[in-house]
């Protein structure tokens, strides 16, 4: 593991950033729409399971799992951060170089 690491508890997560890499239908360019969504609103933020701007689905194969994967992700995070007792703590290790890239995007 890198020595330049930031460790964040799942309970500290408040907002996620969803960056679409789909294709805009009218000009075939990359969508690049960025949505910052609070975790308490994530389950309902993308009701069609894809980008509201370009309509790209976020799942490769609907049969492989739930169509609204971001809603499922929000539900799982809620279980891990709200409904679990204090005997479990989930942390995310973020490498410093990943943090530098995300602040420049």
LOMIDREN-827309 format. One record per residue (C-alpha): residue number from 1; x negated, y, z negated. Coordinates in steps of 0.05 Angstrom, whole numbers, m for minus. Layout:
N
- filum/c1/c2/c3
- NUM/X/Y/Z
...
// end
This chain:
105
- filum/c1/c2/c3
- 1/0/0/0
- 2/m24/70/17
- 3/m50/111/m41
- 4/m12/172/m13
- 5/58/147/m29
- 6/121/181/m55
- 7/167/135/m94
- 8/240/154/m97
- 9/293/120/m138
- 10/357/102/m100
- 11/395/143/m152
- 12/356/205/m129
- 13/382/198/m58
- 14/435/250/m45
- 15/433/262/30
- 16/413/221/91
- 17/392/247/158
- 18/420/210/219
- 19/384/225/284
- 20/419/200/347
- 21/374/174/403
- 22/432/159/450
- 23/442/188/519
- 24/486/247/535
- 25/537/225/588
- 26/538/289/628
- 27/463/297/641
- 28/431/230/620
- 29/384/265/572
- 30/370/241/501
- 31/423/266/452
- 32/377/282/393
- 33/436/306/351
- 34/418/308/278
- 35/469/299/223
- 36/454/310/149
- 37/507/276/108
- 38/515/271/33
- 39/518/199/11
- 40/587/208/m20
- 41/613/228/50
- 42/573/178/91
- 43/625/122/90
- 44/674/167/129
- 45/625/210/168
- 46/623/167/231
- 47/693/135/237
- 48/679/108/307
- 49/613/76/287
- 50/572/121/333
- 51/550/191/350
- 52/606/243/352
- 53/569/282/406
- 54/548/229/457
- 55/594/171/434
- 56/535/122/433
- 57/550/63/387
- 58/500/53/332
- 59/504/m23/338
- 60/472/m65/393
- 61/520/m122/385
- 62/585/m114/347
- 63/589/m189/335
- 64/523/m185/297
- 65/553/m147/239
- 66/603/m93/218
- 67/617/m42/272
- 68/611/16/223
- 69/542/m1/196
- 70/532/68/164
- 71/596/59/124
- 72/570/m8/100
- 73/503/23/83
- 74/538/76/41
- 75/579/23/6
- 76/516/m17/m11
- 77/480/44/m37
- 78/540/62/m80
- 79/539/m8/m110
- 80/464/m4/m124
- 81/466/66/m153
- 82/534/73/m187
- 83/561/4/m204
- 84/497/m33/m224
- 85/477/m33/m297
- 86/411/m5/m322
- 87/374/m71/m315
- 88/361/m58/m241
- 89/329/2/m207
- 90/317/6/m132
- 91/261/50/m107
- 92/239/70/m37
- 93/165/79/m23
- 94/153/133/29
- 95/83/139/59
- 96/56/210/59
- 97/46/209/135
- 98/120/192/144
- 99/138/252/102
- 100/93/298/143
- 101/127/274/208
- 102/197/284/181
- 103/183/356/160
- 104/158/373/230
- 105/217/343/268
// end
